[in-house]
Amino acid sequence: MSYGSSDIGSGSGTATRTFEFGRTHVIRPKGMHQATIVWLHGLGDKGSSWSQLLETLPLPNIKWICPTAPTRPGSMWEIFQKKTLMIWRD
């Protein structure tokens, strides 16, 4: 899935950036489905690392959705590391 957004900070408001989202991991309930939780990972992490942990919890009626944020530069990370990382927003 990709998401386009206007680059409002440029002053022109016409430039567009496209972000490609990573894989979304879904853990289906082992029992009767009673609730769904969307779990958003932290800075630089990904949905798969959390899905492995959440699958071990004793919550058989919960469906977990663990998306992976797009890889893009974050202002502080970009300044200090000159790299991109998985980040929901900056």
N, C-alpha and C positions, 0 to 999 in steps of 0.2 A: 504494500500500500504506500502511496506517496502522498505528500501534502505540500501544497504550494502556499506561500505567504508573501505578502508585499514587504519590501524592505523599506519600512517607513523611516528608519533612521537615515536614509540616504538623502532625504530632502525632496526627492522627486516623487516618491511614492509609486513609481512605475516599474522598478526592478522587482523580479520575482525569484525566490529561491525555492527549490524543490528538495524535500527531505524524504529519503526512502526509509520506511520503518522496517525493523527487523522482524523475525518470526514471532508469532504469538503462540504461546504454549497454553493448552487447555487441559485441566485435570478434571475429569468427569467424576461425579459423586459415586461412591461405592454402594450407597444405600439410596433411599428415596430422596430425590432432589428437593431441598427446602430453601436454599439460598444460593446466590452467586456473588462472589467477591472478585473485583478487579484489583489485582495487586500490581502497583507500579514500583519498579525497582529504583534504586538510588543512582547517583552520578557514576557513569562509567560501567555499570553493571548490565545484566541482561536478564530477560524473562526466564530463560532456561535454568539459570542457577537457582532462582527462587522456586521454580516449579518442582524441582527435585526435593527441596526441603518441605514445601507445603504438602506434597503428596504423602509424607510420612506422619503428618499430624492426625490425631485421632478425631477427625471431623468427617465422618462418612457421608453426611448429607449435604456437603458444601461442594459447589462447582467453583473452581478457581480459574481465572483468566489472567495470564501473565504475559502481557505484551512486552516487546523490546522497543525502546525508544530509537528514533533515528540517529544515525551517526552524523554529527555536525560539530563545528567549532563552538566552544563556549568561551565567552569573553575572557574570563580569568585564566582558564586552562590554555587558551590560545596564546595569551600574552606570555605566560611563564613556560609552557612546554612546547609550543609550536606544533600541537597535535590536535586531532579531533577525537571525540569520544561520544558514547551513547548518552544522550541528554534529552530530557523532555522539553525543557525550555531554558532560557538564559535570562 
